[in-house]
Amino acid sequence: MSSRKPVFKDSFKEYFGNLIGDELNDFIKSCETPLKSSIRVNTIKIDRETLKKQLIEKGWILEDIPFYKDAFIIKERNASLGNTIEHFIGSYYVQEQSSMIPPIVLNPKAGEKVLDCCASPGSKTTQIAQLMNNEGVLVANDKGVNRISILRSNLQRCGVKNTILTNGVGQRFSKLGEVFDKVLVDAPCSGFGAIRKDWSIAKLFNTKSLGFLKRTQAELLENGFKCLKSGGTIVYSTCTLTTEENEELVNNFLSNHNNVKLEKIRLTGLEKCKGIGLDKVMRIWPHHVDMEGFFIAKMVKLWLMKIQDLNK
């Protein structure tokens, strides 16, 4: 990250000021503060306590993450997170705290069929695999050939064996019919929740281009829902904080489907992270919670029988 502070345009301040009012200065100050380092224990290869002991013996100081037991904030360390033997052999994955939330909310189980339609570089994919105990079928898709190469490398390093890699647009999976128990749509987005990680993002803000990815995001959610089994769960997430790409998109999706239910997300320490106009979704503001900005919505596909019963 550059040593220079991020540049916030007047349009940026006006847009987010309209959303959060007198919290704007706190929000901007939080965006200027670098993220805490955090890692996720890769339980496919090692258990939490063994890795914790190894890192403490190195002189590292760890802090537990309240909503996820298999992860740590690294308060002090004497080596780069990506330059340790534990990282090379896949004992841990360097991952921001907010990024760990969508797989937790998805809650995949061993033996299920799961789709991660925008999978690279693999942080959430490898986490889903370990939550599945490396069993069942996990389809990890991405449309870029170079991105698939990165994804493959991370899957191999983490010892993931239950995953099928596919290369193409995520919208195509609707052709398969209702085959997946769980679907994750971690959609491409404008990235304005990730300013703390990359300060250059702030100066890209342009009100004229807000929602320029909305069509792609809506198509990914729609097609992910089509290949989801009745009773299955779909999670939509972004690392941005615009309402156009988050609450508005989810609201439109709910309005256009009578066989979907938005479910309340409950995680320890994140109870107050409510959406704008949608209390059941989760919106991570970095000035409320010391993490990257993020949005997560959890929806369940209703059984046809339930819809018929409601219409009686």
C-alpha positions as CSV (number, residue, x, y, z in Angstrom):
1,M,0.0,0.0,0.0
2,S,1.2,3.5,-0.9
3,S,2.3,5.7,2.0
4,R,0.0,8.5,0.7
5,K,-3.5,8.8,2.2
6,P,-6.5,8.0,0.0
7,V,-8.2,10.8,-1.9
8,F,-11.9,11.2,-1.3
9,K,-13.8,13.2,-3.9
10,D,-16.7,15.5,-3.0
11,S,-19.0,13.1,-4.8
12,F,-17.8,10.3,-2.6
13,K,-18.4,12.3,0.5
14,E,-21.8,13.4,-0.7
15,Y,-22.9,9.9,-1.6
16,F,-21.9,8.2,1.7
17,G,-22.9,11.3,3.7
18,N,-26.4,10.7,2.4
19,L,-26.2,7.1,3.7
20,I,-24.6,7.6,7.1
21,G,-25.0,11.4,7.9
22,D,-22.8,12.6,10.7
23,E,-20.9,9.3,10.7
24,L,-19.1,10.3,7.5
25,N,-15.9,11.6,9.1
26,D,-15.6,8.4,11.2
27,F,-16.1,6.4,8.1
28,I,-13.4,8.3,6.1
29,K,-11.0,8.1,9.1
30,S,-11.6,4.3,9.2
31,C,-10.8,4.0,5.5
32,E,-7.5,5.7,6.1
33,T,-6.6,3.1,8.7
34,P,-4.8,0.0,7.4
35,L,-6.5,-3.4,8.1
36,K,-5.4,-5.7,10.9
37,S,-3.6,-8.8,9.7
38,S,-5.7,-11.9,10.0
39,I,-5.3,-15.6,9.1
40,R,-7.7,-18.6,8.8
41,V,-6.6,-22.0,10.2
42,N,-6.8,-24.5,7.4
43,T,-8.4,-27.4,9.3
44,I,-7.9,-29.7,6.3
45,K,-4.2,-29.9,7.3
46,I,-4.0,-28.8,10.9
47,D,-6.1,-28.1,14.0
48,R,-6.5,-24.7,15.6
49,E,-4.6,-25.4,18.8
50,T,-1.6,-27.0,17.0
51,L,-1.2,-24.1,14.7
52,K,-1.7,-21.6,17.6
53,K,1.1,-23.3,19.5
54,Q,3.5,-23.3,16.5
55,L,2.9,-19.5,15.9
56,I,3.2,-18.6,19.6
57,E,6.5,-20.5,19.7
58,K,7.7,-18.2,16.9
59,G,7.0,-15.2,19.1
60,W,3.7,-14.2,17.4
61,I,0.9,-12.7,19.4
62,L,-2.6,-13.8,18.4
63,E,-6.1,-12.6,19.1
64,D,-9.2,-14.7,18.7
65,I,-11.9,-13.6,16.2
66,P,-15.3,-13.7,18.1
67,F,-17.4,-15.0,15.2
68,Y,-15.1,-17.7,13.9
69,K,-13.0,-19.9,16.1
70,D,-10.7,-21.2,13.3
71,A,-9.1,-17.8,12.7
72,F,-6.8,-15.3,14.4
73,I,-5.9,-11.6,14.2
74,I,-2.1,-11.3,14.2
75,K,-1.2,-8.6,16.6
76,E,2.6,-9.1,16.5
77,R,4.8,-11.2,14.2
78,N,8.4,-11.5,13.1
79,A,7.9,-12.6,9.5
80,S,5.7,-11.8,6.5
81,L,2.4,-13.7,6.6
82,G,3.1,-15.1,3.2
83,N,6.7,-16.1,3.9
84,T,6.5,-18.8,6.6
85,I,6.7,-22.6,6.3
86,E,3.2,-22.7,7.8
87,H,1.9,-20.7,4.9
88,F,3.9,-22.6,2.2
89,I,2.5,-25.9,3.4
90,G,-1.1,-24.6,3.7
91,S,-1.5,-24.7,7.5
92,Y,-3.1,-21.2,7.2
93,Y,-4.6,-18.9,4.6
94,V,-4.1,-15.1,4.8
95,Q,-7.6,-13.8,4.7
96,E,-9.4,-10.6,5.8
97,Q,-12.0,-11.1,8.5
98,S,-15.0,-9.9,6.5
99,S,-14.1,-12.3,3.7
100,M,-14.5,-15.2,6.1
101,I,-18.2,-14.3,6.8
102,P,-19.9,-15.5,3.5
103,P,-18.8,-19.2,3.8
104,I,-19.8,-19.2,7.5
105,V,-23.3,-17.9,6.6
106,L,-23.5,-20.4,3.7
107,N,-22.8,-23.1,6.2
108,P,-21.9,-25.9,3.8
109,K,-21.9,-29.5,5.0
110,A,-20.0,-32.7,4.2
111,G,-21.6,-34.6,1.4
112,E,-23.4,-31.6,-0.1
113,K,-23.2,-30.2,-3.7
114,V,-22.0,-26.6,-3.5
115,L,-21.3,-24.0,-6.2
116,D,-18.9,-21.1,-5.8
117,C,-19.5,-19.3,-9.0
118,C,-16.9,-16.5,-8.7
119,A,-14.2,-18.4,-6.9
120,S,-10.7,-17.0,-7.6
121,P,-8.3,-16.5,-5.8
122,G,-9.8,-19.2,-3.5
123,S,-10.0,-17.7,0.0
124,K,-13.7,-18.5,0.3
125,T,-13.4,-21.7,-1.8
126,T,-10.8,-23.2,0.4
127,Q,-12.8,-22.2,3.5
128,I,-16.0,-23.8,2.1
129,A,-14.0,-27.0,1.4
130,Q,-12.8,-27.2,5.0
131,L,-16.3,-26.5,6.3
132,M,-17.4,-29.5,4.2
133,N,-14.6,-31.6,5.7
134,N,-13.2,-32.0,2.2
135,E,-16.1,-34.2,1.3
136,G,-19.0,-33.9,-1.1
137,V,-18.7,-31.9,-4.3
138,L,-17.6,-28.3,-4.6
139,V,-17.7,-26.7,-8.0
140,A,-15.3,-23.7,-8.1
141,N,-15.8,-21.5,-11.1
142,D,-14.2,-18.3,-12.5
143,K,-14.2,-16.8,-16.0
144,G,-10.5,-15.7,-16.3
145,V,-7.9,-18.3,-17.3
146,N,-5.2,-16.5,-15.2
147,R,-7.6,-16.4,-12.2
148,I,-8.2,-20.2,-12.6
149,S,-4.4,-20.7,-12.4
150,I,-4.2,-18.8,-9.1
151,L,-7.3,-20.7,-7.7
152,R,-5.8,-24.0,-8.6
153,S,-2.5,-23.2,-6.9
154,N,-4.3,-22.2,-3.6
155,L,-6.5,-25.3,-3.7
156,Q,-3.5,-27.5,-4.1
157,R,-1.5,-25.7,-1.3
158,C,-4.5,-26.1,1.1
159,G,-5.0,-29.8,0.3
160,V,-8.5,-29.4,-1.1
161,K,-9.7,-32.6,-2.8
162,N,-13.5,-32.3,-3.2
163,T,-13.4,-29.5,-5.8
164,I,-14.1,-29.4,-9.5
165,L,-12.6,-26.4,-11.3
166,T,-14.5,-24.8,-14.2
167,N,-13.7,-21.9,-16.4
168,G,-16.4,-19.7,-17.7
169,V,-19.1,-17.2,-16.8
170,G,-21.1,-18.0,-13.7
171,Q,-24.4,-17.4,-15.4
172,R,-24.2,-20.6,-17.3
173,F,-24.9,-22.9,-14.4
174,S,-28.6,-22.4,-14.6
175,K,-28.6,-24.8,-17.6
176,L,-27.9,-27.7,-15.1
177,G,-31.2,-27.4,-13.4
178,E,-31.7,-27.6,-9.6
179,V,-28.6,-29.6,-8.6
180,F,-26.8,-27.6,-5.8
181,D,-27.6,-27.6,-2.1
182,K,-25.7,-24.3,-1.5
183,V,-24.6,-21.6,-3.8
184,L,-22.2,-18.7,-3.1
185,V,-22.4,-15.6,-5.3
186,D,-19.4,-13.5,-4.2
187,A,-20.0,-11.0,-7.0
188,P,-17.6,-8.8,-8.8
189,C,-18.2,-5.2,-7.5
190,S,-17.0,-1.7,-7.3
191,G,-14.9,-2.5,-4.2
192,F,-15.6,0.5,-2.1
193,G,-15.5,-1.6,1.0
194,A,-11.9,-2.5,0.3
195,I,-10.3,1.0,0.5
196,R,-8.4,0.1,3.7
197,K,-6.7,-2.6,1.7
198,D,-6.1,-0.5,-1.4
199,W,-6.3,3.3,-1.0
200,S,-6.3,3.9,-4.8
201,I,-9.9,2.6,-4.9
202,A,-11.2,5.8,-3.3
203,K,-10.3,8.1,-6.2
204,L,-12.2,5.8,-8.7
205,F,-15.5,6.8,-7.2
206,N,-17.9,8.1,-9.9
207,T,-21.7,8.5,-9.4
208,K,-22.2,8.1,-13.1
209,S,-20.8,4.6,-13.0
210,L,-22.5,3.4,-9.8
211,G,-24.2,0.2,-10.5
212,F,-22.2,-0.5,-13.7
213,L,-21.8,-4.0,-12.6
214,K,-25.4,-4.4,-11.4
215,R,-26.5,-6.3,-14.5
216,T,-23.7,-8.9,-14.1
217,Q,-24.4,-9.1,-10.4
218,A,-28.2,-9.6,-10.9
219,E,-27.5,-12.2,-13.6
220,L,-25.2,-14.2,-11.3
221,L,-27.7,-14.1,-8.5
222,E,-30.6,-15.1,-10.8
223,N,-28.7,-18.0,-12.4
224,G,-27.3,-19.2,-9.1
225,F,-30.8,-19.3,-7.8
226,K,-32.0,-21.3,-10.8
227,C,-29.5,-24.1,-10.2
228,L,-30.3,-24.2,-6.5
229,K,-32.4,-27.0,-5.1
230,S,-35.6,-26.2,-3.3
231,G,-34.8,-25.8,0.4
232,G,-31.3,-24.8,-0.5
233,T,-29.4,-21.7,0.5
234,I,-27.8,-19.0,-1.7
235,V,-25.5,-16.3,-0.3
236,Y,-24.9,-13.1,-2.2
237,S,-21.9,-11.0,-1.1
238,T,-19.8,-8.0,-2.2
239,C,-16.9,-6.1,-0.8
240,T,-18.6,-2.8,-1.7
241,L,-20.8,-0.4,0.3
242,T,-23.1,1.1,-2.4
243,T,-26.8,0.4,-2.0
244,E,-27.2,-0.1,-5.8
245,E,-25.0,-3.2,-5.7
246,N,-26.4,-4.5,-2.4
247,E,-29.8,-3.7,-0.8
248,E,-31.4,-2.5,-4.0
249,L,-30.2,-5.5,-6.0
250,V,-31.4,-7.9,-3.3
251,N,-34.8,-6.1,-3.0
252,N,-35.3,-6.3,-6.7
253,F,-34.5,-10.0,-6.6
254,L,-37.0,-10.7,-3.8
255,S,-39.7,-8.7,-5.6
256,N,-39.3,-10.8,-8.7
257,H,-39.5,-14.2,-7.0
258,N,-42.3,-15.7,-4.9
259,N,-40.3,-18.7,-3.9
260,V,-37.4,-17.1,-2.0
261,K,-37.1,-16.1,1.7
262,L,-34.5,-13.7,3.1
263,E,-33.1,-15.1,6.3
264,K,-31.7,-13.2,9.3
265,I,-27.9,-13.5,9.6
266,R,-26.7,-14.0,13.2
267,L,-23.0,-14.0,14.2
268,T,-21.5,-13.3,17.5
269,G,-20.2,-9.7,17.8
270,L,-21.8,-8.6,14.5
271,E,-25.4,-8.3,15.7
272,K,-25.7,-4.6,14.9
273,C,-24.4,-4.9,11.4
274,K,-27.8,-4.3,9.7
275,G,-28.5,-3.3,6.2
276,I,-30.0,-0.1,4.9
277,G,-33.7,-0.8,4.8
278,L,-33.1,-4.5,5.1
279,D,-32.4,-5.6,8.7
280,K,-31.9,-9.3,7.9
281,V,-28.9,-8.7,5.7
282,M,-25.4,-7.9,7.1
283,R,-23.6,-4.7,6.2
284,I,-20.1,-4.3,7.6
285,W,-19.2,-0.6,8.0
286,P,-15.4,-0.3,8.8
287,H,-16.1,2.5,11.3
288,H,-18.6,0.2,13.2
289,V,-16.5,-2.9,13.1
290,D,-12.7,-2.9,12.6
291,M,-12.8,-4.9,9.3
292,E,-13.1,-4.4,5.6
293,G,-16.4,-3.1,4.3
294,F,-18.7,-5.9,3.2
295,F,-22.3,-6.9,2.4
296,I,-23.8,-10.3,2.9
297,A,-27.4,-11.6,2.2
298,K,-28.7,-15.1,2.9
299,M,-31.7,-16.5,1.0
300,V,-33.5,-19.8,1.0
301,K,-35.3,-21.3,-2.0
302,L,-38.8,-22.3,-0.8
303,W,-40.4,-25.6,-1.6
304,L,-43.1,-25.4,-4.2
305,M,-45.5,-27.1,-1.7
306,K,-45.0,-24.2,0.7
307,I,-45.9,-21.7,-2.0
308,Q,-49.1,-23.6,-2.9
309,D,-50.0,-23.8,0.8
310,L,-49.6,-20.1,1.2
311,N,-52.0,-19.5,-1.7
312,K,-54.8,-21.6,-0.2
